[in-house]
């Protein structure tokens, strides 16, 4: 083979090799394009974005339960009902009755605390932890339908703590007694969720008018948020026993021994006017909610009693 033939052969081989390399490049490029196209056609993976609060740690642990004496102390602490200024009507502290509640009563040596029960409610038994240094006696007021039983409580010294359990034919009362040097509660009573005490306290009168009052009261809306204050003269026998409203009407209850029917004025001592009302048994019934009112005696009795709704 001469030199020319060798040169021609080498050139042909070079061309063949270049062609093969180009085919491989084209083939590789096509594969890359196909893979890229395929990746674009595949759906993208969706990564959820947590909303606020979704990444908070889950607390599967239950609240720690107290046991033994700690559980008892905590329960007694939560159930203790203290006297508050908004619960007073004159010197009588009126608690809202709740079954199982503990009512705190403050007493003082040489002073008597009068614990009053619902009219017609009869005391069955009285139990006290300390019966030596605390004097507890039973009495009553009124007769017939107005009979009301009382417990008179007096400590012999200051700084004493006692508990008192009273069972009646209607309910059970649990009280915590504490004696102080001078501060004492003159009187304690209760109002009841179903207001049955107000319905059963109605006096029997001709026409059974009190039963009519009981049927017209909306007991679910009753409020006793009133102050009753003597502003002039001696305390009259018609001094109101209780005042309440049911968001539609106002009711003023008097004692059964009242010898005089006072006049009723809506307003205060500076500005007032006569208003219409109905007399039903021992009640004045005003067909609206009264915020301020005055009761005035007749010519022979210049006493004035002011009735005011307490400010919240």
C-alpha positions in Angstrom: 0.0 0.0 0.0 1.5 3.3 -1.1 1.5 6.5 0.9 -1.5 7.9 -0.9 -3.7 5.0 -0.2 -2.7 5.1 3.5 -3.6 8.8 3.6 -7.0 8.1 2.0 -7.6 5.2 4.4 -6.8 7.3 7.5 -9.1 10.1 6.3 -12.0 7.7 5.8 -11.5 6.2 9.3 -11.5 9.7 10.8 -14.7 10.6 9.0 -16.3 7.4 10.2 -15.2 8.0 13.8 -16.5 11.6 13.7 -19.9 10.4 12.4 -20.2 7.8 15.2 -19.3 10.4 17.8 -21.9 12.8 16.4 -24.6 10.0 16.5 -23.8 9.3 20.2 -24.0 13.0 21.0 -27.3 13.3 19.2 -28.6 10.2 20.9 -27.4 11.5 24.4 -29.0 14.9 23.7 -32.3 13.3 22.8 -32.3 11.2 25.9 -31.6 14.3 28.0 -34.4 16.2 26.3 -36.8 13.3 26.8 -35.9 13.1 30.5 -36.3 16.8 30.9 -39.7 16.8 29.1 -40.8 13.8 31.2 -39.9 15.6 34.4 -42.0 18.6 33.4 -45.0 16.4 32.6 -44.8 14.7 36.1 -47.0 16.4 38.7 -45.0 18.4 41.3 -45.1 17.1 44.9 -47.3 19.3 47.1 -45.9 20.2 50.4 -48.6 21.1 52.9 -48.2 24.4 54.8 -49.3 24.2 58.4 -51.8 26.7 59.7 -51.1 28.7 62.9 -51.4 26.5 65.9 -51.2 23.2 63.9 -47.7 22.6 65.0 -48.5 23.0 68.7 -47.4 20.1 70.8 -50.2 17.7 71.8 -50.6 17.5 75.6 -52.2 14.2 76.4 -51.6 14.6 80.1 -54.7 15.0 82.3 -54.7 17.8 84.9 -53.1 16.7 88.1 -55.7 15.4 90.5 -55.4 16.3 94.2 -56.0 13.5 96.7 -56.6 13.2 100.4 -56.5 16.2 102.6 -55.3 18.5 99.7 -58.4 17.5 97.7 -60.7 18.3 100.7 -59.0 21.6 101.4 -59.4 22.7 97.7 -63.0 21.7 97.5 -63.9 23.5 100.7 -62.0 26.6 99.6 -63.9 26.7 96.2 -67.3 26.2 97.8 -66.9 28.8 100.6 -69.3 31.8 100.1 -68.2 35.0 101.8 -70.6 37.9 102.8 -70.5 40.8 100.3 -71.8 44.3 100.6 -74.1 43.8 97.6 -75.8 41.0 99.4 -77.0 43.1 102.4 -80.6 44.4 102.9 -80.2 46.7 105.9 -78.2 44.5 108.4 -79.4 41.2 106.9 -76.9 39.4 104.7 -78.8 37.4 102.1 -76.8 34.5 100.5 -77.9 32.7 97.3 -78.7 29.2 98.4 -76.6 26.4 96.6 -76.7 22.8 97.7 -73.3 21.8 99.1 -72.0 25.4 99.5 -70.2 26.5 102.7 -71.5 29.8 104.1 -69.0 32.0 106.1 -70.6 33.5 109.1 -68.7 36.0 111.4 -69.7 36.4 115.0 -68.2 38.1 118.1 -68.4 37.6 121.9 -71.3 39.4 123.7 -73.1 39.7 120.3 -75.8 37.4 118.9 -76.0 36.5 115.2 -79.5 35.6 114.0 -79.7 32.9 111.3 -83.1 33.1 109.7 -84.8 30.3 107.6 -87.5 30.3 105.1 -91.1 30.9 106.2 -92.7 27.6 106.8 -89.3 25.7 106.9 -88.9 23.6 110.0 -85.5 22.8 111.6 -85.0 19.0 112.1 -81.5 18.9 113.6 -78.6 21.1 114.4 -75.0 19.9 114.7 -71.9 21.9 115.6 -68.2 20.9 116.0 -67.7 22.9 119.1 -70.7 23.0 121.4 -68.8 24.2 124.4 -67.4 27.6 123.3 -70.3 28.3 120.9 -73.8 28.9 122.2 -76.6 27.9 119.7 -80.3 28.2 120.6 -83.4 27.8 118.5 -86.4 30.2 118.4 -89.1 31.4 116.0 -91.0 34.5 115.0 -94.5 34.9 113.6 -97.4 32.5 113.7 -99.3 30.3 111.2 -98.2 30.9 107.6 -95.7 33.6 108.7 -93.9 31.4 111.3 -90.1 31.7 110.7 -87.6 29.6 112.6 -84.3 31.1 113.8 -81.0 30.0 115.2 -79.2 32.4 117.6 -75.4 31.9 117.6 -72.9 33.4 120.0 -69.2 32.6 120.6 -67.7 32.8 124.1 -64.4 34.1 122.9 -62.7 35.6 119.8 -60.5 33.7 117.4 -62.6 30.6 117.4 -63.5 28.5 114.3 -66.4 26.2 114.2 -68.7 24.5 111.6 -72.5 24.2 111.8 -74.8 21.8 109.9 -78.6 22.5 110.0 -81.0 20.1 108.4 -84.6 21.2 107.8 -87.6 19.6 106.2 -86.7 21.3 102.9 -82.9 21.4 102.7 -79.5 21.2 104.4 -77.3 24.2 105.3 -73.5 24.0 105.9 -71.9 27.0 107.7 -68.4 27.9 108.8 -68.4 30.1 111.9 -65.5 32.4 112.8 -65.4 34.7 115.8 -63.7 38.1 115.7 -63.0 40.6 118.5 -65.8 43.0 117.4 -67.1 42.4 113.9 -70.2 40.2 113.7 -73.1 39.6 111.3 -76.4 40.7 112.8 -78.5 38.5 110.7 -78.2 35.9 107.9 -80.8 34.5 105.5 -81.0 33.0 102.0 -82.8 33.5 98.7 -83.5 30.4 96.7 -82.9 29.7 92.9 -86.5 28.6 92.2 -87.8 31.5 94.4 -90.2 29.1 96.1 -89.8 31.0 99.3 -91.4 34.0 97.9 -94.3 32.1 96.5 -95.0 30.1 99.7 -94.6 33.2 101.9 -97.7 34.8 100.5 -100.3 35.5 103.1 -103.8 34.1 102.8 -106.2 37.0 102.0 -109.8 37.2 100.6 -109.8 36.4 96.9 -106.5 34.4 97.2 -104.7 37.4 95.6 -101.3 36.1 96.6 -101.7 33.0 94.5 -102.4 35.3 91.5 -99.1 37.1 92.2 -97.3 33.8 92.3 -98.7 32.8 88.9 -97.7 36.1 87.3 -94.1 36.3 88.5 -91.4 35.3 86.0 -89.3 33.4 88.5 -86.4 33.0 86.0 -85.9 36.8 85.8 -86.2 37.7 89.4 -83.7 40.1 91.0 -83.5 41.4 94.6 -80.9 44.1 93.9 -82.5 46.8 96.1 -81.6 48.8 99.1 -84.3 49.7 101.6 -83.4 52.7 103.8 -85.3 54.7 106.5 -84.5 58.4 105.6 -87.0 60.1 108.0 -88.8 59.5 111.2 -89.1 56.3 113.3 -89.1 52.9 111.7 -92.8 52.2 110.8 -94.7 49.0 111.1 -95.1 49.1 107.3 -91.4 49.0 106.7 -91.0 46.8 103.6 -89.8 43.2 104.2 -88.4 42.7 100.6 -88.4 44.4 97.2 -87.8 42.6 93.9 -88.6 42.8 90.2 -88.9 40.2 87.4 -87.9 42.7 84.6 -91.6 43.5 84.0 -93.0 44.4 87.3 -91.8 45.5 90.7 -93.1 43.9 94.0 -92.9 45.5 97.5 -93.8 43.1 100.3 -94.9 44.3 103.7 -95.3 42.5 107.0 -98.7 41.2 107.9 -98.9 43.4 111.0 -98.8 46.7 109.2 -101.6 48.9 110.4 -101.2 51.6 107.7 -100.8 51.6 103.9 -98.1 54.1 102.9 -98.3 56.2 99.8 -95.9 55.3 97.0 -93.9 57.9 95.0 -91.5 57.1 92.1 -88.2 59.0 92.4 -86.0 60.3 95.2 -86.4 62.8 98.0 -85.6 65.7 95.6 -87.7 64.7 92.6 -90.7 62.3 92.7 -94.2 61.7 91.4 -97.2 59.7 92.2 -97.5 56.4 90.3 -100.2 53.8 89.8 -99.9 50.5 91.7 -102.1 47.6 92.8 -102.5 46.2 96.3 -102.6 42.4 96.4 -102.5 40.9 99.8 -99.3 42.2 101.5 -97.8 43.4 98.2 -97.7 46.6 96.2 -97.4 45.7 92.5 -96.1 48.3 90.1 -96.4 47.4 86.4 -92.8 48.4 85.5 -89.3 48.1 86.8 -88.7 50.7 89.5 -85.2 52.1 90.1 -86.0 54.6 92.9 -89.1 55.0 95.0 -90.3 56.6 98.3 -92.9 55.3 100.8 -94.5 58.0 103.0 -96.7 57.5 106.0 -99.9 59.4 106.7 -100.5 62.5 108.7 -99.9 60.7 112.0 -96.7 59.2 110.8 -94.1 61.3 108.9 -91.7 58.3 108.3 -90.1 58.1 104.9 -88.6 55.0 103.4 -86.4 55.1 100.4 -86.1 52.2 97.9 -83.1 52.2 95.5 -81.8 49.7 93.0 -78.2 48.9 93.7 -75.6 50.1 91.3 -73.7 47.2 89.6 
